[in-house]
Amino acid sequence: MLAWLGWNELLAVGAFLKVQDRLALLPAAPGFTDIVAVPLLAQFAEIALLLVPLLSMQALAGERRAGTLSLLLAQGLSARSIVLGKYLAQLLWLLALLALVLLLPLLLAPATTLDWGKLAAATLGIALLLAGLLAVGVACSSYARQPPLAAALALALTLALWAGVAQGRAPQLAGPLLGWISLPTHLQPLLRGLVSTSDLAYFGILIALALSLAMHRLGRERELG
């Protein structure tokens, strides 16, 4: 994956160098950050739509299939501790992967001019996307008995959250509500360097709701034995 992203970055850098002189003559022209760095992060976001469900499917469904989830519950660990432990462990792995992806454009920083504010906002957007997708995946894993089923359910929900606005049809189909719950509605402004409390709140609500569902599911499983 990193090799593929690195190759795409080289292609984008080549295209940027070809038009750099012409862009310099334009007022408020897009720079290296707009043409190379942010699109690279956007490509990683698209990969994450598949990567995160495959990663999160083992979080709780794998423990359930192996018979170790009941042991964790029997040891007195709370549902909250189990869910947050699984979630944070996988989130750290995803954030480390994001750091490696971010390193690709940062290596070229001495040779170009980066818009650090826009890059920081875009990085925040991708980090929130990863956190939200992972929370959805952990919730699906808490309800599924088999990891493949958890992955399929998480992927279906992820695509449902992604598809409407990304194809430009959500407002016509279901009005503003579907537009608001769609991930691209809140990710795209961050990729453009715009940070708003409504977008941050959306991801916070998504994460809290998904993790709460996972905790509730494990709590019920403990009660039922």
N, C-alpha and C positions, 0 to 999 in steps of 0.2 A: 504493500500500500504506500509506504513512504517513498519507495523507488518510483512508483507511478506518479505520485504528487510532485516529486522532484523533477521528473521529466516534464510534466505539465508546466512547472515553474520555469524551466529553461525555455520552453516554447513561448511562454508569456513574456519573459525577459527579452527574447529575440524580437518579438513583435513590438515591445515597448521601445527598444533601441531604434527600430526602423522609423518610428513616428515621433521620437523624442524631440527632434529639431522643430517639427511642425507644431507640436503641442506647446513648445516654448513661446510661440507667437500668439497663442490664444489666451484671452483673459480667463482666469479660473479654470484652466485646463486640468483634466485628470492627471495625476502623477503616478509614481511607482506603486504607491499604496493602493490606489483605485484600480490599476490595471493588472497588478501582479499579486500583491499580498492579500487583499480582501477576497478576490476570486479564488485564491488557493484555499483560504479558510472556508469559503462557500462550498468548494468541492469536497472538503473534508466533512462538512455537515451532511452532504448527500450520502457519503460513505457511512456516516454514523447511523443513518436511518436503518441500515441493515446490520451494521456491526453491533450496535447496542442491544437489540433484541437477542442476538446470538450470544452475547456475553452474559446478559442478565438471566437467561433461561435456566442457568444452573443455580442461581442464587438460593432459591428455596425449593423449587421443584426437584432439583438434583439431590438436595438433602432429604427430601421426602421419599424419593425413589430409592435412595440408599438406606433408608431407615434411620438416619441420624437426626432428622428433625425432631422426631418424638423423643430421642435421647436428650436433645438440647432443651426441649420443653420440660422434660422430667427432672432436669438438673436445677430447675428453679429460675432459669433465665427468663426474663420477661420478653413478651412479644416485641416490645419497643427495642430492647437491647439487641435482639436477634436481627430484626429488620434493619435498624440503623447500622449495625456492625457489617452486615452484608452490603448494604448500600454504600457506605463510606469506603469500604475496601475496594469495591469496583469503581467508585467515582475517582479515587486517587489514581487508579490505573488509567482511566480515561483522560484525566487531566495531565498525567505524564505523557500520554500519547499526543495530546494537544500541544504540549510544550515542545515536543519533537517536531511537530508540523510547523509550529511558529518559528522554530529555529531556522527553517529553510529561507524565509525572506530576511530574517534578522542577520544572517550571514552576509547578506549583500548590503546591509545598512551603511558600512563605511564608504561604499562606492556610489551611493545614491542618497536621495532625501526622502525620509519617511515621514508621513503624517502620524506622529505618535498618538495623538488623541483619537484619530479615526481607527488606528490599528488597535488601540486599547479597547475601544467600544466594540469593535468587531470580535476581538478575542473574548470579551465578556459575554457577548451574544452566543458564541459557540459554546463557551463553558456552561452557560445557563441551558442551552439546548441539550447538551450532553447530560446535565443533571436532571432535566425534565424527562428525557427519553429513558434514562436509567430508572427513575422513580416509577414510570409506567411499566417498565419491564419487570421490576421487582414485584410490583403489585400483581401483574399477570402470573409471575412465577409462584406467588403465594397461593393462588387459586388453582393452579394446574397440578395434576399429579405426575405428569411427564414433562421433561424439559422441552422436547420438540413442540408439544402443545403450547407451552408457555411462550416459546419463540414465535409461533404462528399467531397467537393472540396478540402479543406485543407488537409484532410487525403490522398486523391488521389495524390496530389502534393508532400506531404511528403514522401509517399511510393515510388513515382517515383524518387525523389531525393536520397532516401536511397537504393533502391533495386539493382541497377546495379552493383556497385563495391562490395557491401556487398556479392553478390553471385559470384563474380569473373568473370563476363561475360562482363562487360562494354567495356573493351579494344577490345575484339574480335568483339563485335556487332557494335560499333559506333566510335571506335578509341579514341584517347586521350581526345577529347573534352568532351564526356560523362563521362569519368573518372574524369575530372577536376570538373565538376559541381555536382558530386555525393558527398553527405555529408560525408560518411565514409572516403573518400580520405583525407579529411582535419581534421576529428575528430580523427582518429586512431593515427596519429603521436602525437597529444596532449595527448592522453591516455597513450602513451609510454614515455611521458616526454619531447617530442621534440616540441619546440615552434619556428615556422618560420613565417616570415612576409607574405609569400604567403598564408598560412592557415588563418592568422588573416585577411588579405585583402579579402579572399573569404567570410568569414562571414560578414565582413563589407559591401561588395558589395551586398550580399543577403539581409541584413537588409535594407540598403538604397533603393534598388530597390523595394522591397516589400512595404515599407512604402510610397515611392513616388507614386506607383500605387494606393495605398489607398487614398492618398491625392488628386491625380488627379481625381479619381472617385467621391469623395465628392465635389470637385470643380465643376465638370461637373453637378453634381446633384443640386448644388446651382444655377448654371446658368440656368438650365432647370426649376427651380422652383419646 
